[in-house]
Amino acid sequence: MADRIDVTEALKDLPLWGAHGGDRPAIVRNLAFADFNAAFGFMTRVALLADKVDHHPEWSNVYNRVEVLLTTHDAGGVTDRDIRMARFIDEAAGAMGAK
Amino acid sequence: MADRIDVTEALKDLPLWGAHGGDRPAIVRNLAFADFNAAFGFMTRVALLADKVDHHPEWSNVYNRVEVLLTTHDAGGVTDRDIRMARFIDEAAGAMGAK
């Protein structure tokens, strides 16, 4: 099982992410795309990776907006798996012009 | 602009849907699939239709679960567009073994 990383520590290298305000350690990012097509295209790229590495975001979508929460359930907090996923999300979102 | 339909009226023919408990008229359905792959496959089918008809669900996904909310922003409530989308969702979800 992956080791938990302190959320504040994890966020040091992820300036576009914040700490989840809820009841468990998690990191979150809100993204806005040009339209629904771009937002869902982004989600599809993330979904393909998520299914491949068996590590899934919790996320919601309203038109051009996507909110992503990452945490590792088995570990009860944020791990390297979330950081790797967050980096991929930042890369994919940047390539698709997300704000 | 499409005419608003009373939520109670709309739900009569949509037994798998409920009224949104929030601050605006909307209908909701919670779905559970076999796994993430099935859940996102379902979302992709819905997304393709949504983009085609320019009517988009508000939705969230956690692993095999999907929560969908339908409302028509322009009309400030539920319209035929939501009912048509709900019927497609029921059909697509049924075909993919959703509970």
N, CA and C atoms of all chains as a GROMACS GRO file, in nm:
protein
  594
    1MET      N    1   0.085  -0.121   0.000
    1MET     CA    2   0.000   0.000   0.000
    1MET      C    3   0.088   0.126   0.000
    2ALA      N    4   0.047   0.225  -0.076
    2ALA     CA    5   0.126   0.348  -0.086
    2ALA      C    6   0.123   0.425   0.047
    3ASP      N    7   0.233   0.491   0.075
    3ASP     CA    8   0.241   0.572   0.198
    3ASP      C    9   0.162   0.701   0.182
    4ARG      N   10   0.098   0.742   0.288
    4ARG     CA   11   0.029   0.870   0.288
    4ARG      C   12   0.129   0.985   0.289
    5ILE      N   13   0.092   1.093   0.220
    5ILE     CA   14   0.174   1.213   0.218
    5ILE      C   15   0.090   1.324   0.280
    6ASP      N   16   0.152   1.405   0.360
    6ASP     CA   17   0.082   1.519   0.419
    6ASP      C   18   0.029   1.611   0.307
    7VAL      N   19  -0.096   1.653   0.316
    7VAL     CA   20  -0.159   1.731   0.208
    7VAL      C   21  -0.081   1.861   0.181
    8THR      N   22  -0.039   1.930   0.285
    8THR     CA   23   0.037   2.054   0.268
    8THR      C   24   0.166   2.028   0.191
    9GLU      N   25   0.229   1.918   0.223
    9GLU     CA   26   0.353   1.877   0.154
    9GLU      C   27   0.322   1.848   0.006
   10ALA      N   28   0.215   1.773  -0.017
   10ALA     CA   29   0.176   1.735  -0.154
   10ALA      C   30   0.146   1.860  -0.238
   11LEU      N   31   0.086   1.960  -0.177
   11LEU     CA   32   0.043   2.079  -0.252
   11LEU      C   33   0.160   2.171  -0.290
   12LYS      N   34   0.274   2.152  -0.226
   12LYS     CA   35   0.389   2.238  -0.255
   12LYS      C   36   0.427   2.236  -0.403
   13ASP      N   37   0.415   2.118  -0.464
   13ASP     CA   38   0.451   2.105  -0.606
   13ASP      C   39   0.329   2.106  -0.698
   14LEU      N   40   0.215   2.138  -0.643
   14LEU     CA   41   0.090   2.139  -0.723
   14LEU      C   42   0.017   2.271  -0.700
   15PRO      N   43   0.068   2.380  -0.756
   15PRO     CA   44   0.013   2.512  -0.726
   15PRO      C   45  -0.132   2.533  -0.771
   16LEU      N   46  -0.179   2.449  -0.862
   16LEU     CA   47  -0.315   2.466  -0.912
   16LEU      C   48  -0.417   2.387  -0.828
   17TRP      N   49  -0.367   2.316  -0.728
   17TRP     CA   50  -0.454   2.233  -0.645
   17TRP      C   51  -0.469   2.292  -0.506
   18GLY      N   52  -0.578   2.253  -0.441
   18GLY     CA   53  -0.601   2.298  -0.304
   18GLY      C   54  -0.634   2.180  -0.215
   19ALA      N   55  -0.641   2.205  -0.086
   19ALA     CA   56  -0.678   2.100   0.009
   19ALA      C   57  -0.830   2.089   0.012
   20HIS      N   58  -0.881   1.968   0.015
   20HIS     CA   59  -1.024   1.944   0.027
   20HIS      C   60  -1.070   1.985   0.166
   21GLY      N   61  -1.176   2.061   0.171
   21GLY     CA   62  -1.222   2.110   0.300
   21GLY      C   63  -1.305   2.009   0.379
   22GLY      N   64  -1.324   1.892   0.327
   22GLY     CA   65  -1.415   1.795   0.388
   22GLY      C   66  -1.352   1.713   0.499
   23ASP      N   67  -1.406   1.596   0.519
   23ASP     CA   68  -1.373   1.515   0.636
   23ASP      C   69  -1.256   1.418   0.615
   24ARG      N   70  -1.194   1.423   0.498
   24ARG     CA   71  -1.082   1.330   0.475
   24ARG      C   72  -0.976   1.399   0.392
   25PRO      N   73  -0.850   1.358   0.406
   25PRO     CA   74  -0.741   1.422   0.332
   25PRO      C   75  -0.756   1.397   0.182
   26ALA      N   76  -0.759   1.504   0.106
   26ALA     CA   77  -0.775   1.494  -0.040
   26ALA      C   78  -0.731   1.626  -0.101
   27ILE      N   79  -0.699   1.622  -0.229
   27ILE     CA   80  -0.665   1.745  -0.300
   27ILE      C   81  -0.768   1.768  -0.410
   28VAL      N   82  -0.795   1.895  -0.440
   28VAL     CA   83  -0.899   1.929  -0.537
   28VAL      C   84  -0.849   2.034  -0.636
   29ARG      N   85  -0.905   2.027  -0.757
   29ARG     CA   86  -0.881   2.134  -0.854
   29ARG      C   87  -1.010   2.160  -0.931
   30ASN      N   88  -1.039   2.286  -0.952
   30ASN     CA   89  -1.154   2.326  -1.036
   30ASN      C   90  -1.101   2.373  -1.170
   31LEU      N   91  -1.160   2.322  -1.275
   31LEU     CA   92  -1.113   2.357  -1.410
   31LEU      C   93  -1.228   2.411  -1.493
   32ALA      N   94  -1.195   2.505  -1.582
   32ALA     CA   95  -1.295   2.557  -1.676
   32ALA      C   96  -1.238   2.545  -1.817
   33PHE      N   97  -1.317   2.491  -1.907
   33PHE     CA   98  -1.277   2.472  -2.047
   33PHE      C   99  -1.361   2.564  -2.136
   34ALA      N  100  -1.332   2.559  -2.265
   34ALA     CA  101  -1.406   2.644  -2.359
   34ALA      C  102  -1.554   2.608  -2.365
   35ASP      N  103  -1.584   2.480  -2.356
   35ASP     CA  104  -1.723   2.433  -2.367
   35ASP      C  105  -1.734   2.289  -2.316
   36PHE      N  106  -1.852   2.232  -2.328
   36PHE     CA  107  -1.873   2.095  -2.280
   36PHE      C  108  -1.786   1.995  -2.355
   37ASN      N  109  -1.774   2.012  -2.484
   37ASN     CA  110  -1.696   1.920  -2.565
   37ASN      C  111  -1.552   1.912  -2.514
   38ALA      N  112  -1.492   2.027  -2.486
   38ALA     CA  113  -1.355   2.030  -2.435
   38ALA      C  114  -1.348   1.969  -2.295
   39ALA      N  115  -1.446   2.002  -2.211
   39ALA     CA  116  -1.446   1.948  -2.074
   39ALA      C  117  -1.457   1.796  -2.076
   40PHE      N  118  -1.547   1.744  -2.159
   40PHE     CA  119  -1.564   1.598  -2.160
   40PHE      C  120  -1.448   1.530  -2.232
   41GLY      N  121  -1.390   1.597  -2.329
   41GLY     CA  122  -1.268   1.544  -2.393
   41GLY      C  123  -1.157   1.528  -2.290
   42PHE      N  124  -1.141   1.629  -2.207
   42PHE     CA  125  -1.043   1.622  -2.098
   42PHE      C  126  -1.076   1.505  -2.004
   43MET      N  127  -1.202   1.494  -1.965
   43MET     CA  128  -1.241   1.386  -1.874
   43MET      C  129  -1.212   1.249  -1.936
   44THR      N  130  -1.230   1.239  -2.065
   44THR     CA  131  -1.206   1.111  -2.132
   44THR      C  132  -1.057   1.074  -2.126
   45ARG      N  133  -0.971   1.172  -2.147
   45ARG     CA  134  -0.827   1.145  -2.136
   45ARG      C  135  -0.793   1.098  -1.996
   46VAL      N  136  -0.848   1.164  -1.895
   46VAL     CA  137  -0.820   1.126  -1.757
   46VAL      C  138  -0.879   0.988  -1.726
   47ALA      N  139  -0.998   0.962  -1.779
   47ALA     CA  140  -1.065   0.834  -1.754
   47ALA      C  141  -0.983   0.718  -1.809
   48LEU      N  142  -0.925   0.738  -1.927
   48LEU     CA  143  -0.846   0.630  -1.987
   48LEU      C  144  -0.725   0.599  -1.900
   49LEU      N  145  -0.658   0.704  -1.851
   49LEU     CA  146  -0.544   0.680  -1.761
   49LEU      C  147  -0.592   0.616  -1.630
   50ALA      N  148  -0.700   0.670  -1.575
   50ALA     CA  149  -0.753   0.620  -1.447
   50ALA      C  150  -0.783   0.471  -1.454
   51ASP      N  151  -0.844   0.430  -1.564
   51ASP     CA  152  -0.878   0.289  -1.578
   51ASP      C  153  -0.752   0.204  -1.595
   52LYS      N  154  -0.653   0.260  -1.664
   52LYS     CA  155  -0.528   0.186  -1.688
   52LYS      C  156  -0.452   0.164  -1.556
   53VAL      N  157  -0.444   0.268  -1.475
   53VAL     CA  158  -0.364   0.256  -1.352
   53VAL      C  159  -0.451   0.218  -1.230
   54ASP      N  160  -0.580   0.196  -1.256
   54ASP     CA  161  -0.675   0.159  -1.150
   54ASP      C  162  -0.672   0.258  -1.033
   55HIS      N  163  -0.675   0.385  -1.068
   55HIS     CA  164  -0.681   0.490  -0.965
   55HIS      C  165  -0.774   0.598  -1.019
   56HIS      N  166  -0.888   0.618  -0.952
   56HIS     CA  167  -0.998   0.694  -1.012
   56HIS      C  168  -1.027   0.824  -0.938
   57PRO      N  169  -1.044   0.931  -1.012
   57PRO     CA  170  -1.081   1.057  -0.949
   57PRO      C  171  -1.228   1.054  -0.904
   58GLU      N  172  -1.261   1.139  -0.809
   58GLU     CA  173  -1.402   1.169  -0.781
   58GLU      C  174  -1.424   1.303  -0.846
   59TRP      N  175  -1.522   1.312  -0.935
   59TRP     CA  176  -1.534   1.436  -1.010
   59TRP      C  177  -1.676   1.468  -1.050
   60SER      N  178  -1.696   1.596  -1.078
   60SER     CA  179  -1.827   1.640  -1.125
   60SER      C  180  -1.807   1.734  -1.243
   61ASN      N  181  -1.910   1.743  -1.323
   61ASN     CA  182  -1.904   1.825  -1.445
   61ASN      C  183  -2.036   1.898  -1.463
   62VAL      N  184  -2.026   2.027  -1.484
   62VAL     CA  185  -2.141   2.110  -1.523
   62VAL      C  186  -2.097   2.192  -1.644
   63TYR      N  187  -2.152   2.158  -1.759
   63TYR     CA  188  -2.116   2.220  -1.886
   63TYR      C  189  -1.964   2.226  -1.909
   64ASN      N  190  -1.904   2.344  -1.900
   64ASN     CA  191  -1.760   2.355  -1.931
   64ASN      C  192  -1.672   2.341  -1.807
   65ARG      N  193  -1.733   2.316  -1.692
   65ARG     CA  194  -1.657   2.310  -1.568
   65ARG      C  195  -1.641   2.168  -1.515
   66VAL      N  196  -1.524   2.139  -1.462
   66VAL     CA  197  -1.496   2.008  -1.403
   66VAL      C  198  -1.431   2.031  -1.267
   67GLU      N  199  -1.481   1.962  -1.166
   67GLU     CA  200  -1.417   1.966  -1.036
   67GLU      C  201  -1.363   1.826  -1.007
   68VAL      N  202  -1.236   1.819  -0.972
   68VAL     CA  203  -1.172   1.689  -0.951
   68VAL      C  204  -1.122   1.680  -0.807
   69LEU      N  205  -1.150   1.567  -0.743
   69LEU     CA  206  -1.096   1.539  -0.609
   69LEU      C  207  -1.014   1.411  -0.618
   70LEU      N  208  -0.894   1.417  -0.560
   70LEU     CA  209  -0.807   1.299  -0.560
   70LEU      C  210  -0.772   1.259  -0.417
   71THR      N  211  -0.785   1.131  -0.391
   71THR     CA  212  -0.744   1.074  -0.264
   71THR      C  213  -0.725   0.924  -0.287
   72THR      N  214  -0.653   0.859  -0.199
   72THR     CA  215  -0.632   0.715  -0.213
   72THR      C  216  -0.708   0.645  -0.100
   73HIS      N  217  -0.820   0.584  -0.136
   73HIS     CA  218  -0.907   0.526  -0.035
   73HIS      C  219  -0.835   0.423   0.054
   74ASP      N  220  -0.759   0.334  -0.009
   74ASP     CA  221  -0.690   0.228   0.065
   74ASP      C  222  -0.597   0.285   0.172
   75ALA      N  223  -0.539   0.402   0.140
   75ALA     CA  224  -0.441   0.460   0.231
   75ALA      C  225  -0.507   0.560   0.326
   76GLY      N  226  -0.632   0.595   0.300
   76GLY     CA  227  -0.700   0.694   0.384
   76GLY      C  228  -0.643   0.833   0.371
   77GLY      N  229  -0.588   0.865   0.256
   77GLY     CA  230  -0.532   0.999   0.237
   77GLY      C  231  -0.464   1.013   0.101
   78VAL      N  232  -0.382   1.116   0.089
   78VAL     CA  233  -0.315   1.146  -0.038
   78VAL      C  234  -0.184   1.068  -0.046
   79THR      N  235  -0.161   1.007  -0.161
   79THR     CA  236  -0.037   0.931  -0.183
   79THR      C  237   0.026   0.972  -0.316
   80ASP      N  238   0.139   0.910  -0.347
   80ASP     CA  239   0.206   0.934  -0.475
   80ASP      C  240   0.115   0.909  -0.595
   81ARG      N  241   0.022   0.818  -0.578
   81ARG     CA  242  -0.070   0.788  -0.688
   81ARG      C  243  -0.154   0.911  -0.722
   82ASP      N  244  -0.193   0.985  -0.620
   82ASP     CA  245  -0.272   1.108  -0.642
   82ASP      C  246  -0.186   1.216  -0.705
   83ILE      N  247  -0.062   1.224  -0.662
   83ILE     CA  248   0.028   1.328  -0.716
   83ILE      C  249   0.056   1.300  -0.863
   84ARG      N  250   0.079   1.174  -0.895
   84ARG     CA  251   0.101   1.140  -1.037
   84ARG      C  252  -0.023   1.173  -1.120
   85MET      N  253  -0.140   1.140  -1.066
   85MET     CA  254  -0.264   1.169  -1.138
   85MET      C  255  -0.284   1.321  -1.152
   86ALA      N  256  -0.256   1.396  -1.047
   86ALA     CA  257  -0.270   1.542  -1.050
   86ALA      C  258  -0.178   1.602  -1.158
   87ARG      N  259  -0.058   1.549  -1.168
   87ARG     CA  260   0.036   1.600  -1.269
   87ARG      C  261  -0.015   1.573  -1.410
   88PHE      N  262  -0.070   1.454  -1.429
   88PHE     CA  263  -0.126   1.422  -1.561
   88PHE      C  264  -0.244   1.515  -1.592
   89ILE      N  265  -0.327   1.536  -1.492
   89ILE     CA  266  -0.444   1.624  -1.510
   89ILE      C  267  -0.398   1.766  -1.547
   90ASP      N  268  -0.297   1.816  -1.479
   90ASP     CA  269  -0.246   1.951  -1.510
   90ASP      C  270  -0.195   1.958  -1.654
   91GLU      N  271  -0.126   1.852  -1.695
   91GLU     CA  272  -0.069   1.847  -1.829
   91GLU      C  273  -0.182   1.841  -1.934
   92ALA      N  274  -0.275   1.751  -1.913
   92ALA     CA  275  -0.386   1.734  -2.007
   92ALA      C  276  -0.472   1.860  -2.012
   93ALA      N  277  -0.498   1.919  -1.898
   93ALA     CA  278  -0.582   2.039  -1.891
   93ALA      C  279  -0.511   2.156  -1.960
   94GLY      N  280  -0.382   2.168  -1.936
   94GLY     CA  281  -0.305   2.275  -1.999
   94GLY      C  282  -0.306   2.263  -2.150
   95ALA      N  283  -0.291   2.139  -2.198
   95ALA     CA  284  -0.290   2.115  -2.342
   95ALA      C  285  -0.425   2.148  -2.405
   96MET      N  286  -0.531   2.146  -2.322
   96MET     CA  287  -0.664   2.173  -2.375
   96MET      C  288  -0.715   2.311  -2.337
   97GLY      N  289  -0.622   2.395  -2.293
   97GLY     CA  290  -0.656   2.535  -2.268
   97GLY      C  291  -0.745   2.560  -2.148
   98ALA      N  292  -0.738   2.472  -2.049
   98ALA     CA  293  -0.820   2.492  -1.929
   98ALA      C  294  -0.769   2.609  -1.848
   99LYS      N  295  -0.863   2.670  -1.776
   99LYS     CA  296  -0.827   2.777  -1.684
   99LYS      C  297  -0.847   2.726  -1.541
  100MET      N  298  -3.826   2.905  -2.659
  100MET     CA  299  -3.786   2.840  -2.533
  100MET      C  300  -3.890   2.734  -2.494
  101ALA      N  301  -3.840   2.621  -2.444
  101ALA     CA  302  -3.930   2.511  -2.407
  101ALA      C  303  -4.012   2.548  -2.283
  102ASP      N  304  -4.134   2.496  -2.277
  102ASP     CA  305  -4.221   2.522  -2.162
  102ASP      C  306  -4.178   2.439  -2.042
  103ARG      N  307  -4.189   2.499  -1.926
  103ARG     CA  308  -4.160   2.426  -1.803
  103ARG      C  309  -4.270   2.324  -1.775
  104ILE      N  310  -4.228   2.211  -1.718
  104ILE     CA  311  -4.322   2.107  -1.678
  104ILE      C  312  -4.310   2.091  -1.528
  105ASP      N  313  -4.421   2.075  -1.461
  105ASP     CA  314  -4.418   2.051  -1.316
  105ASP      C  315  -4.339   1.923  -1.287
  106VAL      N  316  -4.249   1.930  -1.189
  106VAL     CA  317  -4.160   1.816  -1.160
  106VAL      C  318  -4.241   1.690  -1.126
  107THR      N  319  -4.344   1.703  -1.046
  107THR     CA  320  -4.426   1.588  -1.007
  107THR      C  321  -4.488   1.523  -1.130
  108GLU      N  322  -4.533   1.608  -1.222
  108GLU     CA  323  -4.590   1.560  -1.349
  108GLU      C  324  -4.482   1.487  -1.430
  109ALA      N  325  -4.366   1.547  -1.439
  109ALA     CA  326  -4.256   1.489  -1.517
  109ALA      C  327  -4.216   1.352  -1.462
  110LEU      N  328  -4.219   1.338  -1.329
  110LEU     CA  329  -4.172   1.213  -1.265
  110LEU      C  330  -4.270   1.098  -1.281
  111LYS      N  331  -4.394   1.128  -1.320
  111LYS     CA  332  -4.495   1.021  -1.334
  111LYS      C  333  -4.449   0.913  -1.433
  112ASP      N  334  -4.384   0.956  -1.539
  112ASP     CA  335  -4.339   0.860  -1.640
  112ASP      C  336  -4.191   0.824  -1.626
  113LEU      N  337  -4.131   0.867  -1.517
  113LEU     CA  338  -3.988   0.840  -1.496
  113LEU      C  339  -3.967   0.782  -1.356
  114PRO      N  340  -4.007   0.655  -1.338
  114PRO     CA  341  -4.006   0.596  -1.203
  114PRO      C  342  -3.868   0.586  -1.139
  115LEU      N  343  -3.763   0.591  -1.220
  115LEU     CA  344  -3.628   0.577  -1.165
  115LEU      C  345  -3.569   0.711  -1.124
  116TRP      N  346  -3.644   0.818  -1.145
  116TRP     CA  347  -3.595   0.952  -1.115
  116TRP      C  348  -3.668   1.009  -0.994
  117GLY      N  349  -3.601   1.106  -0.931
  117GLY     CA  350  -3.661   1.173  -0.818
  117GLY      C  351  -3.652   1.324  -0.834
  118ALA      N  352  -3.718   1.396  -0.746
  118ALA     CA  353  -3.711   1.542  -0.748
  118ALA      C  354  -3.583   1.586  -0.678
  119HIS      N  355  -3.516   1.682  -0.734
  119HIS     CA  356  -3.396   1.740  -0.672
  119HIS      C  357  -3.439   1.818  -0.548
  120GLY      N  358  -3.370   1.793  -0.437
  120GLY     CA  359  -3.407   1.857  -0.313
  120GLY      C  360  -3.355   1.999  -0.298
  121GLY      N  361  -3.287   2.048  -0.399
  121GLY     CA  362  -3.221   2.178  -0.388
  121GLY      C  363  -3.311   2.296  -0.417
  122ASP      N  364  -3.252   2.403  -0.458
  122ASP     CA  365  -3.319   2.532  -0.468
  122ASP      C  366  -3.382   2.559  -0.604
  123ARG      N  367  -3.378   2.462  -0.695
  123ARG     CA  368  -3.437   2.485  -0.827
  123ARG      C  369  -3.500   2.356  -0.878
  124PRO      N  370  -3.601   2.367  -0.962
  124PRO     CA  371  -3.669   2.247  -1.012
  124PRO      C  372  -3.575   2.166  -1.101
  125ALA      N  373  -3.557   2.040  -1.065
  125ALA     CA  374  -3.469   1.951  -1.140
  125ALA      C  375  -3.503   1.808  -1.104
  126ILE      N  376  -3.464   1.715  -1.192
  126ILE     CA  377  -3.484   1.573  -1.161
  126ILE      C  378  -3.348   1.506  -1.151
  127VAL      N  379  -3.340   1.403  -1.064
  127VAL     CA  380  -3.212   1.337  -1.039
  127VAL      C  381  -3.226   1.185  -1.044
  128ARG      N  382  -3.117   1.121  -1.084
  128ARG     CA  383  -3.111   0.976  -1.076
  128ARG      C  384  -2.970   0.934  -1.033
  129ASN      N  385  -2.964   0.838  -0.942
  129ASN     CA  386  -2.837   0.780  -0.901
  129ASN      C  387  -2.823   0.643  -0.965
  130LEU      N  388  -2.709   0.619  -1.027
  130LEU     CA  389  -2.689   0.492  -1.097
  130LEU      C  390  -2.563   0.424  -1.044
  131ALA      N  391  -2.566   0.290  -1.044
  131ALA     CA  392  -2.448   0.212  -1.007
  131ALA      C  393  -2.421   0.111  -1.117
  132PHE      N  394  -2.297   0.106  -1.161
  132PHE     CA  395  -2.256   0.014  -1.268
  132PHE      C  396  -2.161  -0.091  -1.209
  133ALA      N  397  -2.119  -0.183  -1.295
  133ALA     CA  398  -2.030  -0.290  -1.247
  133ALA      C  399  -1.896  -0.233  -1.200
  134ASP      N  400  -1.845  -0.134  -1.269
  134ASP     CA  401  -1.715  -0.078  -1.236
  134ASP      C  402  -1.699   0.059  -1.302
  135PHE      N  403  -1.582   0.118  -1.289
  135PHE     CA  404  -1.557   0.250  -1.346
  135PHE      C  405  -1.569   0.249  -1.498
  136ASN      N  406  -1.517   0.145  -1.560
  136ASN     CA  407  -1.520   0.137  -1.705
  136ASN      C  408  -1.663   0.144  -1.757
  137ALA      N  409  -1.753   0.070  -1.694
  137ALA     CA  410  -1.894   0.072  -1.735
  137ALA      C  411  -1.956   0.209  -1.707
  138ALA      N  412  -1.924   0.266  -1.592
  138ALA     CA  413  -1.981   0.397  -1.555
  138ALA      C  414  -1.937   0.503  -1.656
  139PHE      N  415  -1.808   0.504  -1.690
  139PHE     CA  416  -1.761   0.608  -1.780
  139PHE      C  417  -1.805   0.579  -1.924
  140GLY      N  418  -1.820   0.453  -1.958
  140GLY     CA  419  -1.876   0.419  -2.088
  140GLY      C  420  -2.017   0.474  -2.103
  141PHE      N  421  -2.096   0.458  -2.000
  141PHE     CA  422  -2.231   0.516  -1.996
  141PHE      C  423  -2.223   0.668  -2.010
  142MET      N  424  -2.136   0.731  -1.933
  142MET     CA  425  -2.126   0.877  -1.939
  142MET      C  426  -2.087   0.923  -2.080
  143THR      N  427  -2.004   0.846  -2.145
  143THR     CA  428  -1.961   0.883  -2.281
  143THR      C  429  -2.079   0.879  -2.377
  144ARG      N  430  -2.163   0.777  -2.364
  144ARG     CA  431  -2.281   0.771  -2.451
  144ARG      C  432  -2.370   0.893  -2.428
  145VAL      N  433  -2.391   0.926  -2.302
  145VAL     CA  434  -2.476   1.041  -2.269
  145VAL      C  435  -2.410   1.171  -2.318
  146ALA      N  436  -2.279   1.181  -2.302
  146ALA     CA  437  -2.208   1.303  -2.344
  146ALA      C  438  -2.221   1.326  -2.494
  147LEU      N  439  -2.214   1.219  -2.570
  147LEU     CA  440  -2.225   1.233  -2.716
  147LEU      C  441  -2.363   1.288  -2.753
  148LEU      N  442  -2.466   1.234  -2.690
  148LEU     CA  443  -2.601   1.286  -2.717
  148LEU      C  444  -2.614   1.430  -2.668
  149ALA      N  445  -2.563   1.455  -2.547
  149ALA     CA  446  -2.573   1.589  -2.487
  149ALA      C  447  -2.512   1.694  -2.579
  150ASP      N  448  -2.395   1.661  -2.633
  150ASP     CA  449  -2.327   1.757  -2.719
  150ASP      C  450  -2.404   1.776  -2.850
  151LYS      N  451  -2.464   1.668  -2.898
  151LYS     CA  452  -2.540   1.674  -3.023
  151LYS      C  453  -2.664   1.761  -3.009
  152VAL      N  454  -2.736   1.744  -2.899
  152VAL     CA  455  -2.862   1.819  -2.882
  152VAL      C  456  -2.842   1.947  -2.801
  153ASP      N  457  -2.716   1.976  -2.764
  153ASP     CA  458  -2.683   2.095  -2.685
  153ASP      C  459  -2.768   2.106  -2.558
  154HIS      N  460  -2.777   1.993  -2.488
  154HIS     CA  461  -2.847   1.993  -2.359
  154HIS      C  462  -2.767   1.902  -2.268
  155HIS      N  463  -2.711   1.961  -2.160
  155HIS     CA  464  -2.608   1.891  -2.084
  155HIS      C  465  -2.650   1.859  -1.942
  156PRO      N  466  -2.622   1.737  -1.900
  156PRO     CA  467  -2.652   1.701  -1.761
  156PRO      C  468  -2.552   1.768  -1.665
  157GLU      N  469  -2.591   1.782  -1.540
  157GLU     CA  470  -2.496   1.812  -1.434
  157GLU      C  471  -2.474   1.679  -1.364
  158TRP      N  472  -2.351   1.636  -1.354
  158TRP     CA  473  -2.330   1.501  -1.303
  158TRP      C  474  -2.200   1.485  -1.230
  159SER      N  475  -2.197   1.380  -1.146
  159SER     CA  476  -2.075   1.347  -1.075
  159SER      C  477  -2.054   1.197  -1.082
  160ASN      N  478  -1.929   1.158  -1.066
  160ASN     CA  479  -1.891   1.018  -1.078
  160ASN      C  480  -1.789   0.984  -0.970
  161VAL      N  481  -1.817   0.876  -0.898
  161VAL     CA  482  -1.720   0.820  -0.804
  161VAL      C  483  -1.713   0.671  -0.833
  162TYR      N  484  -1.603   0.628  -0.891
  162TYR     CA  485  -1.579   0.489  -0.932
  162TYR      C  486  -1.696   0.435  -1.018
  163ASN      N  487  -1.779   0.346  -0.962
  163ASN     CA  488  -1.886   0.285  -1.044
  163ASN      C  489  -2.019   0.359  -1.034
  164ARG      N  490  -2.020   0.470  -0.959
  164ARG     CA  491  -2.145   0.541  -0.936
  164ARG      C  492  -2.152   0.672  -1.013
  165VAL      N  493  -2.271   0.702  -1.064
  165VAL     CA  494  -2.293   0.826  -1.138
  165VAL      C  495  -2.422   0.889  -1.084
  166GLU      N  496  -2.416   1.017  -1.053
  166GLU     CA  497  -2.536   1.090  -1.014
  166GLU      C  498  -2.563   1.194  -1.122
  167VAL      N  499  -2.685   1.194  -1.173
  167VAL     CA  500  -2.720   1.284  -1.283
  167VAL      C  501  -2.832   1.377  -1.239
  168LEU      N  502  -2.817   1.504  -1.269
  168LEU     CA  503  -2.923   1.604  -1.245
  168LEU      C  504  -2.957   1.668  -1.379
  169LEU      N  505  -3.087   1.676  -1.405
  169LEU     CA  506  -3.133   1.738  -1.530
  169LEU      C  507  -3.224   1.856  -1.500
  170THR      N  508  -3.197   1.965  -1.567
  170THR     CA  509  -3.283   2.082  -1.561
  170THR      C  510  -3.252   2.166  -1.684
  171THR      N  511  -3.344   2.255  -1.719
  171THR     CA  512  -3.322   2.341  -1.836
  171THR      C  513  -3.299   2.483  -1.786
  172HIS      N  514  -3.174   2.527  -1.791
  172HIS     CA  515  -3.139   2.657  -1.732
  172HIS      C  516  -3.221   2.771  -1.791
  173ASP      N  517  -3.231   2.772  -1.924
  173ASP     CA  518  -3.304   2.880  -1.992
  173ASP      C  519  -3.447   2.893  -1.945
  174ALA      N  520  -3.507   2.778  -1.912
  174ALA     CA  521  -3.648   2.778  -1.873
  174ALA      C  522  -3.665   2.787  -1.722
  175GLY      N  523  -3.556   2.775  -1.648
  175GLY     CA  524  -3.564   2.779  -1.502
  175GLY      C  525  -3.637   2.660  -1.443
  176GLY      N  526  -3.631   2.546  -1.509
  176GLY     CA  527  -3.699   2.428  -1.457
  176GLY      C  528  -3.689   2.310  -1.553
  177VAL      N  529  -3.775   2.212  -1.530
  177VAL     CA  530  -3.773   2.090  -1.610
  177VAL      C  531  -3.859   2.108  -1.735
  178THR      N  532  -3.806   2.066  -1.849
  178THR     CA  533  -3.880   2.076  -1.975
  178THR      C  534  -3.875   1.941  -2.048
  179ASP      N  535  -3.939   1.937  -2.164
  179ASP     CA  536  -3.934   1.818  -2.248
  179ASP      C  537  -3.793   1.775  -2.281
  180ARG      N  538  -3.703   1.871  -2.288
  180ARG     CA  539  -3.564   1.838  -2.320
  180ARG      C  540  -3.504   1.748  -2.212
  181ASP      N  541  -3.541   1.775  -2.087
  181ASP     CA  542  -3.492   1.693  -1.976
  181ASP      C  543  -3.556   1.555  -1.978
  182ILE      N  544  -3.684   1.552  -2.012
  182ILE     CA  545  -3.754   1.423  -2.015
  182ILE      C  546  -3.697   1.334  -2.126
  183ARG      N  547  -3.670   1.394  -2.241
  183ARG     CA  548  -3.609   1.316  -2.349
  183ARG      C  549  -3.470   1.265  -2.307
  184MET      N  550  -3.394   1.350  -2.242
  184MET     CA  551  -3.260   1.309  -2.196
  184MET      C  552  -3.271   1.200  -2.090
  185ALA      N  553  -3.366   1.213  -1.998
  185ALA     CA  554  -3.385   1.112  -1.893
  185ALA      C  555  -3.421   0.976  -1.955
  186ARG      N  556  -3.504   0.979  -2.058
  186ARG     CA  557  -3.542   0.852  -2.123
  186ARG      C  558  -3.422   0.786  -2.190
  187PHE      N  559  -3.340   0.868  -2.254
  187PHE     CA  560  -3.219   0.813  -2.317
  187PHE      C  561  -3.128   0.754  -2.210
  188ILE      N  562  -3.113   0.827  -2.099
  188ILE     CA  563  -3.027   0.780  -1.989
  188ILE      C  564  -3.078   0.646  -1.935
  189ASP      N  565  -3.208   0.633  -1.917
  189ASP     CA  566  -3.264   0.508  -1.867
  189ASP      C  567  -3.237   0.392  -1.963
  190GLU      N  568  -3.250   0.422  -2.092
  190GLU     CA  569  -3.226   0.319  -2.194
  190GLU      C  570  -3.080   0.279  -2.195
  191ALA      N  571  -2.991   0.378  -2.199
  191ALA     CA  572  -2.847   0.350  -2.204
  191ALA      C  573  -2.801   0.279  -2.077
  192ALA      N  574  -2.852   0.322  -1.963
  192ALA     CA  575  -2.813   0.263  -1.835
  192ALA      C  576  -2.864   0.120  -1.826
  193GLY      N  577  -2.986   0.097  -1.872
  193GLY     CA  578  -3.042  -0.038  -1.870
  193GLY      C  579  -2.962  -0.133  -1.957
  194ALA      N  580  -2.923  -0.083  -2.074
  194ALA     CA  581  -2.845  -0.166  -2.167
  194ALA      C  582  -2.708  -0.200  -2.109
  195MET      N  583  -2.662  -0.118  -2.014
  195MET     CA  584  -2.530  -0.143  -1.956
  195MET      C  585  -2.539  -0.202  -1.816
  196GLY      N  586  -2.658  -0.250  -1.780
  196GLY     CA  587  -2.674  -0.322  -1.655
  196GLY      C  588  -2.667  -0.238  -1.530
  197ALA      N  589  -2.704  -0.111  -1.543
  197ALA     CA  590  -2.701  -0.023  -1.424
  197ALA      C  591  -2.810  -0.061  -1.326
  198LYS      N  592  -2.781  -0.033  -1.200
  198LYS     CA  593  -2.883  -0.051  -1.096
  198LYS      C  594  -2.926   0.084  -1.045
   0.00000   0.00000   0.00000
